[in-house]
Amino acid sequence: MIPFILYGFLFLVLIYYNGCFGLFKDEQIRPLHYTLYFAIKLIAVPAFYFLYQIVYGGIEHLDAGKFYSDVCSFNQLASDNLPEFLKALTGLQNENPGSYIHTHLLLKTQQWDNGLIRSFLFNDNRVLIRLHGVLHFLAFRSYFVHALFATFYSYIGLQLIYKSLKHLFKQKEHFLFGSFVLFPSLWLFTGALLKEPITVLCIGLILFTWHSLFKTNKRKITYVLLNIIMLLFSIILKPYILLPIYGVFGIYFALGQRLSTLKFSLAFFLLLFLGSISINQWLQHKKNKSLLGVLASRHLQFNAVAQGGIFLANDSMFLRLPYDSSLITKVSTSHENNLRIKKGAGYTYWLHDNNTDTLYCSYHTDTLNLFHEAFRIQPSRSNILLPPLNGHFLTLLKNTPSVMYYVCLFPFYTNARGLLDYVISIENTLLLLAVLGLILCFIKQPSLRPFLISLITLSLLLFIIIGYTSPNTGAIVRYRCLLIPFLLASGLSAFTPLNPFRKKPN
C-alpha cells in the first residue's frame, strides 16, 4: 500500500499545483475541486479490492486479478528475453505451438488469449495487458499501483468528456463532471485493473476529437489522425460499446448544431440506417454472419461462460465441463494438450468449423483425445434467462421490453438480495428520475433536442446490445455504467440549481 499512497499523493499534488501539466485546467472548475474529485476516485481502489476480498473471497479468480497476473507474466518477458518482449509489445510475436511466446506467455496467462476466443470481433484484452505490462516497471509489483494508474487515465477520460459537453451545461459544470466522477458503479469499476478505465479514456478521446474537429480549424490534421486512431481502438477494444458511441457522437458533433431539430432527426436516422446496413453487408460478406447473428452468437457464448465450468480446447473443438476438477486428469506430454476427460463425463461443446451450433455429449467415451485448459469460471448466481434470438428480428423486438427491464430496473429494492443490490436499486431510481428530466429538457430546451435525440437513441441501442450479449446482473452493471452518467447529467440537470462553485468574472 505504501507505493499506492506515495503515487496517490504525487498525483494529487500535480493536479492541485499545475493541473497535472495542464490536463485539468478549466475556467469553471477550480484546481482544489479537481483535486478533491480525484481524491474521491482514489478511494475506489481499496474499496474495490476489499469489497471483492470480503464478498467474493479475493480478486484472484476475477477479471482484475487475472489481468494483474497476466501483466506480471508479460512484464517478466522483458527480464527473460527482451527481444521477445518487444515483439509481443508491438504485436509482431510468433504464437505458434512450441514458440517462445506460446510457451512463456500464452500457456502462463488467462486473459491474453481470452478476448480472441470468446468474442466475435476482437474485444482484445491484450491492449490492457500491454499497457500495464509497460507500467509494471513503475508499479513496484503492486496491484494497487496498477489500479491507481487505471484510475488516473480514466480520470483523464472523464475530463475529456466534460470538456466536450460542457457547452451544453452552462452554469452546471460541476453537476456534469460530478455525475461521471461520483456515479457509484463507474466510480467503483474505474478503480480497478479492468477494461472499464481504458474504455472511459477512449470514450473521452472519441468525444474530444469529434468536438475539436467541428469546433476549430486549428490543428485539424492532429485531430483527424487521433480520431482515426480512436476508430481503430473502438474496433479492437470494445466494438459493441465503442463503435456505436463513435458513430452517434460523430453525427451529433457534425450536424447537431448546424441543422434544425427536424432536419437533424431525418439526417441522423438516415445515416444510422445506412451505417447499419453497410456493417451488416460487410459482416455477411466477410464473416458470413448478420448483425443479428452476431448478437445471437454472443448471447449463446455468454450464457455458456456465465454458467461456469472448466473450459477446454484443442484443434477441433471448444467445450465446457461442470466446475469439477475430478472430471479431468493430467497426462505427461510435451504438447500443450495435456488434459484428458474422464470416461462418463457430460459436457457442452462447439466445433471450431461451426461454432454457431451448441452440441451436447451426455457420456464421454473417447478417453484418448487430449485438451488444454482455456479457463475455469465459478458458476454465476446472477444470470438472467432470456430466450435465444435464433437469428429472428421479430424475436428481438418481442423480447426488447424484458431486456430493457433487466438493464434499467433490475434489481429494484423489493427483489434486492444484499447491499450491492440496494446500491444498484439506487442507481435505477436515479435513472428513472433522469428519464423524467430528459422529457422536461426536451420540452423546455429546444437547443438541446439534437443532443437528446442522439443520446436517447444511443442509450436504447446499447442497452439492448448489453442486455442480450451480457445477460448477467453484474456484467450489465459494469457495461451500462459507461453510459448512464450521460443520461443522469442530461436529465437530472433539469432539477438542479445553477453551479454554486462557478467562478465569477473579474
C-alpha positions as CSV (number, residue, x, y, z in Angstrom):
1,M,0.0,0.0,0.0
2,I,2.9,2.4,0.6
3,P,3.7,2.9,-3.2
4,F,0.0,3.4,-3.8
5,I,-0.1,6.1,-1.1
6,L,3.0,7.8,-2.4
7,Y,1.8,7.8,-6.1
8,G,-1.6,9.0,-5.0
9,F,-0.1,11.9,-3.1
10,L,2.1,12.8,-6.1
11,F,-0.9,12.9,-8.5
12,L,-2.9,15.0,-6.1
13,V,-0.1,17.5,-5.7
14,L,0.4,17.7,-9.5
15,I,-3.4,18.2,-10.1
16,Y,-3.6,20.9,-7.4
17,Y,-0.5,22.9,-8.4
18,N,-0.4,22.8,-12.2
19,G,-3.5,20.8,-13.3
20,C,-1.1,17.9,-13.9
21,F,0.7,19.8,-16.7
22,G,-2.5,21.4,-17.9
23,L,-4.7,18.3,-18.2
24,F,-7.0,19.5,-15.5
25,K,-7.5,23.2,-16.1
26,D,-10.8,24.9,-16.6
27,E,-12.5,28.2,-16.3
28,Q,-15.3,26.9,-14.0
29,I,-13.8,24.1,-12.0
30,R,-11.0,25.1,-9.6
31,P,-7.8,23.2,-9.0
32,L,-8.9,22.4,-5.5
33,H,-12.1,20.8,-6.8
34,Y,-10.3,18.7,-9.3
35,T,-8.0,17.6,-6.5
36,L,-10.9,16.7,-4.3
37,Y,-12.7,14.8,-7.1
38,F,-9.6,12.7,-7.8
39,A,-9.1,12.0,-4.0
40,I,-12.7,10.6,-4.0
41,K,-11.8,8.5,-7.1
42,L,-8.7,7.1,-5.4
43,I,-10.8,5.7,-2.5
44,A,-12.4,3.3,-5.1
45,V,-9.1,1.4,-5.4
46,P,-9.0,0.0,-1.8
47,A,-12.9,-0.1,-1.8
48,F,-13.0,-2.4,-4.9
49,Y,-10.2,-4.6,-3.6
50,F,-11.5,-5.1,-0.1
51,L,-15.1,-5.4,-1.2
52,Y,-14.3,-8.2,-3.6
53,Q,-11.9,-9.7,-1.0
54,I,-14.8,-9.9,1.5
55,V,-17.8,-10.7,-0.7
56,Y,-16.1,-13.0,-3.3
57,G,-13.1,-14.3,-1.5
58,G,-10.5,-12.3,-3.3
59,I,-9.8,-10.9,-6.8
60,E,-7.5,-13.8,-7.9
61,H,-10.3,-15.5,-9.8
62,L,-12.0,-12.3,-11.0
63,D,-11.1,-10.3,-14.1
64,A,-9.0,-7.8,-12.1
65,G,-6.9,-10.5,-10.5
66,K,-6.4,-12.4,-13.8
67,F,-5.4,-9.2,-15.6
68,Y,-2.8,-8.5,-12.9
69,S,-1.4,-12.0,-13.1
70,D,-1.1,-11.7,-16.9
71,V,0.6,-8.3,-16.6
72,C,3.2,-9.8,-14.3
73,S,3.8,-12.7,-16.7
74,F,4.0,-10.3,-19.7
75,N,6.4,-8.0,-18.0
76,Q,8.6,-10.9,-16.9
77,L,9.4,-11.4,-20.6
78,A,11.4,-8.2,-20.5
79,S,13.8,-9.7,-18.0
80,D,13.9,-13.2,-19.6
81,N,14.0,-12.3,-23.3
82,L,13.9,-8.6,-24.1
83,P,13.6,-9.0,-27.9
84,E,10.6,-11.3,-27.5
85,F,9.1,-8.8,-25.1
86,L,9.4,-6.0,-27.6
87,K,7.9,-8.3,-30.3
88,A,4.9,-9.1,-28.1
89,L,4.5,-5.4,-27.2
90,T,4.3,-4.4,-30.8
91,G,2.2,-7.4,-32.0
92,L,5.0,-9.0,-34.0
93,Q,5.3,-12.1,-31.9
94,N,5.1,-15.7,-33.1
95,E,2.4,-17.6,-31.1
96,N,2.6,-20.9,-32.9
97,P,2.7,-24.0,-30.7
98,G,6.3,-24.6,-29.5
99,S,7.3,-21.0,-30.0
100,Y,8.9,-19.0,-27.1
101,I,5.8,-16.7,-26.7
102,H,3.5,-19.7,-26.8
103,T,5.4,-21.4,-24.0
104,H,6.3,-18.4,-21.9
105,L,3.2,-16.3,-22.3
106,L,0.1,-18.0,-23.8
107,L,0.4,-21.0,-21.5
108,K,1.1,-18.9,-18.5
109,T,-1.7,-16.4,-18.9
110,Q,-5.5,-16.5,-18.6
111,Q,-6.7,-13.3,-20.3
112,W,-4.1,-12.8,-23.1
113,D,-5.9,-15.0,-25.5
114,N,-9.3,-14.9,-23.8
115,G,-10.8,-12.0,-25.7
116,L,-10.0,-13.7,-29.0
117,I,-11.7,-16.9,-28.0
118,R,-15.0,-15.6,-26.7
119,S,-15.7,-12.6,-28.9
120,F,-16.8,-12.3,-32.5
121,L,-14.7,-9.3,-33.1
122,F,-11.5,-8.6,-31.1
123,N,-12.6,-7.3,-27.7
124,D,-8.8,-7.6,-27.2
125,N,-7.6,-8.0,-23.6
126,R,-4.1,-7.5,-25.0
127,V,-4.4,-3.7,-25.2
128,L,-4.8,-3.5,-21.4
129,I,-2.1,-6.2,-20.7
130,R,0.4,-4.5,-23.0
131,L,-0.2,-1.1,-21.5
132,H,0.1,-2.3,-17.9
133,G,3.0,-4.6,-18.9
134,V,5.0,-1.4,-19.5
135,L,3.5,0.5,-16.5
136,H,4.6,-2.5,-14.4
137,F,8.2,-1.2,-14.5
138,L,6.9,1.7,-12.3
139,A,4.4,-0.2,-10.2
140,F,6.7,-1.9,-7.6
141,R,4.8,-5.2,-8.4
142,S,1.8,-3.7,-6.6
143,Y,-1.8,-4.4,-7.8
144,F,-2.9,-1.2,-6.0
145,V,-0.5,0.9,-8.1
146,H,-1.8,-0.6,-11.3
147,A,-5.3,0.2,-10.2
148,L,-4.2,3.7,-9.3
149,F,-2.8,4.2,-12.8
150,A,-6.1,2.9,-14.3
151,T,-8.0,5.4,-12.1
152,F,-5.8,8.2,-13.3
153,Y,-6.2,7.6,-17.0
154,S,-9.9,7.1,-16.6
155,Y,-10.0,10.5,-14.8
156,I,-8.4,12.0,-17.9
157,G,-11.2,10.4,-20.0
158,L,-13.8,12.0,-17.7
159,Q,-12.1,15.4,-18.1
160,L,-12.2,15.0,-21.9
161,I,-15.9,14.1,-21.8
162,Y,-16.5,17.1,-19.6
163,K,-14.6,19.4,-22.0
164,S,-16.5,18.1,-25.0
165,L,-20.0,18.6,-23.5
166,K,-19.7,21.5,-21.0
167,H,-21.0,24.0,-23.6
168,L,-24.4,22.2,-23.2
169,F,-24.3,22.6,-19.4
170,K,-23.6,26.3,-18.8
171,Q,-23.6,27.2,-15.1
172,K,-24.0,23.5,-14.3
173,E,-20.4,22.4,-15.0
174,H,-19.9,20.8,-11.6
175,F,-23.0,18.7,-11.9
176,L,-21.8,17.4,-15.3
177,F,-18.4,16.5,-14.1
178,G,-19.7,15.1,-10.8
179,S,-22.2,12.9,-12.5
180,F,-19.3,11.0,-14.0
181,V,-16.9,11.1,-11.1
182,L,-19.5,10.1,-8.4
183,F,-21.8,7.6,-10.2
184,P,-21.4,4.6,-7.9
185,S,-20.7,1.7,-10.3
186,L,-18.5,3.8,-12.6
187,W,-16.6,5.1,-9.5
188,L,-16.0,1.5,-8.4
189,F,-15.1,-0.2,-11.7
190,T,-12.7,2.6,-12.8
191,G,-10.8,2.0,-9.5
192,A,-9.7,-1.5,-10.6
193,L,-7.4,-3.2,-13.2
194,L,-10.3,-3.7,-15.7
195,K,-11.1,-2.6,-19.2
196,E,-13.6,0.0,-18.0
197,P,-11.0,2.6,-17.2
198,I,-9.3,2.4,-20.6
199,T,-12.7,2.3,-22.2
200,V,-13.6,5.6,-20.4
201,L,-10.4,7.1,-21.7
202,C,-11.3,6.0,-25.2
203,I,-14.8,7.5,-24.9
204,G,-13.3,10.8,-23.8
205,L,-10.9,10.8,-26.7
206,I,-13.7,10.0,-29.2
207,L,-15.9,12.8,-27.9
208,F,-13.0,15.3,-27.7
209,T,-11.7,14.6,-31.2
210,W,-15.2,14.9,-32.7
211,H,-15.9,18.1,-30.7
212,S,-12.5,19.6,-31.7
213,L,-12.8,18.7,-35.4
214,F,-16.1,20.7,-35.8
215,K,-15.3,23.5,-33.3
216,T,-12.0,24.9,-34.6
217,N,-9.8,24.9,-37.6
218,K,-6.6,24.8,-35.6
219,R,-4.6,21.6,-35.6
220,K,-7.2,19.8,-37.6
221,I,-4.8,17.3,-39.0
222,T,-3.8,16.3,-35.5
223,Y,-7.5,15.7,-34.5
224,V,-8.2,13.8,-37.7
225,L,-5.3,11.4,-37.1
226,L,-6.3,11.0,-33.4
227,N,-9.9,10.4,-34.4
228,I,-8.8,7.6,-36.9
229,I,-6.7,6.0,-34.2
230,M,-9.8,6.0,-31.8
231,L,-11.8,4.3,-34.5
232,L,-9.2,1.5,-34.6
233,F,-9.2,1.3,-30.8
234,S,-13.0,1.1,-30.9
235,I,-12.8,-1.9,-33.2
236,I,-10.1,-3.6,-31.1
237,L,-11.2,-2.9,-27.5
238,K,-15.0,-3.0,-27.0
239,P,-16.6,-2.7,-30.5
240,Y,-20.1,-3.3,-29.4
241,I,-19.9,-0.4,-27.0
242,L,-17.4,2.0,-28.6
243,L,-18.4,1.8,-32.2
244,P,-22.0,3.0,-31.6
245,I,-20.6,5.8,-29.4
246,Y,-18.1,6.7,-32.1
247,G,-20.8,6.8,-34.8
248,V,-23.6,8.5,-32.9
249,F,-21.5,11.3,-31.4
250,G,-19.8,11.8,-34.7
251,I,-23.1,12.5,-36.4
252,Y,-24.2,14.8,-33.5
253,F,-21.0,16.9,-33.5
254,A,-21.0,17.1,-37.3
255,L,-24.7,18.1,-37.7
256,G,-26.3,18.7,-34.3
257,Q,-25.6,22.4,-34.0
258,R,-25.9,23.2,-37.7
259,L,-29.4,21.8,-38.5
260,S,-32.9,22.3,-37.1
261,T,-34.3,19.5,-34.9
262,L,-36.4,18.1,-37.8
263,K,-33.6,18.2,-40.4
264,F,-31.1,16.7,-37.9
265,S,-33.5,13.9,-36.9
266,L,-34.0,12.9,-40.6
267,A,-30.3,13.0,-41.3
268,F,-29.4,11.3,-38.0
269,F,-31.7,8.3,-38.5
270,L,-30.9,8.0,-42.2
271,L,-27.2,7.9,-41.5
272,L,-27.7,5.3,-38.7
273,F,-29.8,3.2,-41.1
274,L,-27.3,3.4,-43.9
275,G,-24.4,2.7,-41.5
276,S,-26.2,-0.4,-40.0
277,I,-26.9,-1.7,-43.5
278,S,-23.3,-1.2,-44.6
279,I,-21.9,-3.0,-41.5
280,N,-24.4,-5.8,-41.9
281,Q,-23.4,-6.3,-45.5
282,W,-19.7,-6.3,-44.6
283,L,-20.3,-8.9,-41.9
284,Q,-22.2,-11.2,-44.2
285,H,-19.6,-10.9,-46.9
286,K,-16.5,-11.3,-44.6
287,K,-17.8,-13.3,-41.7
288,N,-20.9,-15.0,-43.1
289,K,-23.0,-13.5,-40.3
290,S,-25.5,-10.7,-40.0
291,L,-25.6,-8.2,-37.2
292,L,-28.4,-10.1,-35.6
293,G,-26.4,-13.3,-36.0
294,V,-23.5,-11.7,-34.1
295,L,-25.9,-10.7,-31.3
296,A,-27.3,-14.2,-31.1
297,S,-23.9,-15.8,-31.1
298,R,-22.6,-13.5,-28.4
299,H,-25.7,-14.3,-26.3
300,L,-25.1,-18.0,-26.6
301,Q,-21.4,-17.7,-25.8
302,F,-22.0,-15.5,-22.7
303,N,-24.7,-17.9,-21.4
304,A,-22.3,-20.8,-21.7
305,V,-19.5,-18.9,-19.9
306,A,-21.8,-17.5,-17.2
307,Q,-22.9,-21.0,-16.2
308,G,-19.4,-21.5,-15.1
309,G,-17.3,-24.6,-15.5
310,I,-14.0,-25.8,-16.8
311,F,-13.4,-24.8,-20.4
312,L,-11.1,-27.0,-22.5
313,A,-10.0,-26.7,-26.1
314,N,-8.0,-28.4,-28.8
315,D,-7.5,-28.0,-32.6
316,S,-11.1,-29.2,-33.3
317,M,-13.4,-28.1,-30.5
318,F,-14.1,-25.9,-27.5
319,L,-16.0,-27.4,-24.6
320,R,-17.4,-26.7,-21.2
321,L,-17.3,-29.3,-18.4
322,P,-19.1,-28.8,-15.0
323,Y,-17.0,-27.0,-12.4
324,D,-15.5,-30.2,-11.1
325,S,-11.7,-30.9,-11.3
326,S,-12.3,-34.7,-10.8
327,L,-13.6,-34.8,-14.4
328,I,-10.2,-34.2,-15.9
329,T,-6.8,-35.9,-15.5
330,K,-3.4,-34.6,-16.4
331,V,-1.1,-36.7,-18.6
332,S,2.6,-36.4,-19.2
333,T,3.3,-34.8,-22.6
334,S,5.5,-32.1,-24.1
335,H,2.5,-30.7,-26.1
336,E,0.2,-28.1,-24.7
337,N,-2.8,-30.6,-24.9
338,N,-2.1,-32.5,-21.7
339,L,-5.6,-33.0,-20.2
340,R,-7.9,-36.0,-20.7
341,I,-11.6,-36.1,-19.9
342,K,-12.7,-38.9,-17.7
343,K,-15.0,-41.6,-19.1
344,G,-18.7,-40.9,-18.4
345,A,-18.4,-37.1,-18.1
346,G,-21.0,-34.9,-19.8
347,Y,-20.2,-31.6,-21.4
348,T,-21.3,-29.0,-23.9
349,Y,-19.1,-28.3,-26.9
350,W,-18.7,-26.3,-30.1
351,L,-16.8,-27.3,-33.2
352,H,-14.3,-24.7,-34.5
353,D,-15.6,-25.0,-38.1
354,N,-19.2,-24.4,-36.9
355,N,-19.3,-22.6,-33.6
356,T,-22.8,-21.4,-34.0
357,D,-24.3,-24.8,-33.1
358,T,-24.2,-25.8,-29.4
359,L,-23.7,-29.6,-29.1
360,Y,-24.0,-31.9,-26.2
361,C,-22.3,-35.1,-25.0
362,S,-24.1,-36.8,-22.2
363,Y,-21.5,-39.7,-21.8
364,H,-17.9,-39.2,-22.8
365,T,-16.2,-42.3,-24.2
366,D,-13.1,-41.0,-26.2
367,T,-10.5,-41.0,-23.4
368,L,-7.6,-40.7,-25.9
369,N,-8.4,-37.2,-27.1
370,L,-6.3,-34.5,-25.3
371,F,-7.2,-30.9,-24.5
372,H,-5.7,-27.9,-22.8
373,E,-7.4,-25.7,-20.3
374,A,-8.6,-22.4,-21.7
375,F,-10.0,-21.1,-18.4
376,R,-12.2,-22.0,-15.5
377,I,-15.0,-19.9,-14.0
378,Q,-17.1,-20.5,-10.9
379,P,-20.9,-20.6,-11.7
380,S,-22.6,-17.3,-11.6
381,R,-25.6,-16.7,-9.3
382,S,-26.9,-13.7,-11.1
383,N,-27.6,-14.9,-14.6
384,I,-30.7,-13.6,-16.4
385,L,-32.7,-16.1,-18.6
386,L,-33.6,-14.6,-22.0
387,P,-34.9,-16.6,-25.0
388,P,-32.3,-17.1,-27.8
389,L,-32.7,-14.9,-30.8
390,N,-32.2,-17.7,-33.4
391,G,-31.5,-15.0,-36.0
392,H,-35.1,-13.6,-36.0
393,F,-35.6,-9.9,-35.8
394,L,-39.2,-10.3,-34.5
395,T,-37.8,-12.3,-31.5
396,L,-35.6,-9.4,-30.7
397,L,-38.5,-6.9,-30.9
398,K,-40.7,-9.2,-28.8
399,N,-38.1,-9.5,-26.0
400,T,-36.8,-5.9,-26.0
401,P,-39.2,-4.9,-23.1
402,S,-37.8,-7.7,-21.0
403,V,-34.2,-6.8,-21.9
404,M,-34.8,-3.1,-21.0
405,Y,-36.4,-4.1,-17.7
406,Y,-33.3,-6.1,-16.7
407,V,-30.9,-3.4,-17.8
408,C,-32.7,-0.4,-16.3
409,L,-34.9,-1.7,-13.4
410,F,-33.4,-4.9,-12.0
411,P,-32.9,-5.2,-9.1
412,F,-35.3,-2.7,-7.6
413,Y,-35.4,-2.7,-3.7
414,T,-38.1,-5.5,-3.3
415,N,-36.0,-8.1,-5.1
416,A,-32.6,-6.9,-3.9
417,R,-30.6,-9.6,-2.2
418,G,-27.9,-7.7,-0.5
419,L,-26.1,-4.4,0.0
420,L,-24.8,-4.3,-3.6
421,D,-28.3,-4.9,-5.0
422,Y,-29.6,-1.9,-3.0
423,V,-26.8,0.3,-4.4
424,I,-27.9,-0.8,-7.9
425,S,-31.5,-0.1,-6.9
426,I,-30.5,3.5,-6.0
427,E,-28.8,3.8,-9.4
428,N,-32.0,2.6,-11.1
429,T,-34.0,5.2,-9.2
430,L,-31.7,7.9,-10.4
431,L,-32.1,6.6,-13.9
432,L,-35.9,6.8,-13.7
433,L,-35.6,10.4,-12.4
434,A,-33.2,11.1,-15.3
435,V,-35.8,9.9,-17.8
436,L,-38.3,12.4,-16.4
437,G,-35.7,15.1,-16.6
438,L,-34.9,14.2,-20.2
439,I,-38.6,14.7,-21.1
440,L,-38.6,18.1,-19.4
441,C,-35.4,19.2,-21.1
442,F,-36.7,18.1,-24.5
443,I,-39.8,20.2,-24.0
444,K,-38.2,23.3,-22.4
445,Q,-34.8,23.5,-24.1
446,P,-35.2,23.2,-27.9
447,S,-31.4,23.8,-28.4
448,L,-30.7,20.6,-26.6
449,R,-33.0,18.4,-28.7
450,P,-30.4,17.2,-31.2
451,F,-28.1,16.1,-28.4
452,L,-31.0,14.4,-26.5
453,I,-32.2,12.6,-29.6
454,S,-28.6,11.3,-30.1
455,L,-28.2,10.3,-26.5
456,I,-31.5,8.6,-26.1
457,T,-31.1,6.6,-29.4
458,L,-27.6,5.6,-28.3
459,S,-28.8,4.5,-24.9
460,L,-31.6,2.4,-26.3
461,L,-29.3,0.8,-28.8
462,L,-26.6,0.0,-26.3
463,F,-29.0,-1.2,-23.5
464,I,-30.4,-3.7,-26.0
465,I,-26.9,-4.9,-27.0
466,I,-25.7,-5.1,-23.4
467,G,-28.9,-6.9,-22.2
468,Y,-28.6,-9.6,-24.9
469,T,-24.9,-10.0,-25.1
470,S,-24.3,-10.0,-21.3
471,P,-27.4,-11.4,-19.6
472,N,-25.9,-11.3,-16.1
473,T,-26.7,-8.6,-13.5
474,G,-23.0,-8.0,-12.6
475,A,-22.0,-7.7,-16.3
476,I,-24.9,-5.4,-17.1
477,V,-24.0,-3.0,-14.2
478,R,-20.3,-2.9,-15.4
479,Y,-21.1,-2.2,-19.0
480,R,-24.1,0.2,-18.6
481,C,-22.1,2.4,-16.1
482,L,-20.2,3.7,-19.1
483,L,-23.4,5.3,-20.4
484,I,-25.8,6.1,-17.6
485,P,-23.8,9.2,-16.3
486,F,-24.6,10.8,-19.7
487,L,-28.3,10.3,-19.0
488,L,-28.0,11.5,-15.4
489,A,-26.1,14.6,-16.3
490,S,-28.6,15.5,-19.1
491,G,-31.8,14.5,-17.3
492,L,-31.2,15.5,-13.7
493,S,-29.7,18.8,-14.6
494,A,-33.4,19.9,-15.2
495,F,-33.9,19.6,-11.4
496,T,-30.6,21.2,-10.2
497,P,-29.8,24.8,-9.4
498,L,-27.1,26.8,-11.1
499,N,-23.5,26.0,-10.3
500,P,-22.7,27.3,-6.8
501,F,-19.0,27.0,-7.3
502,R,-18.9,28.9,-10.6
503,K,-16.0,31.3,-10.9
504,K,-17.1,34.9,-11.0
505,P,-15.7,37.1,-13.8
506,N,-13.1,39.6,-12.7
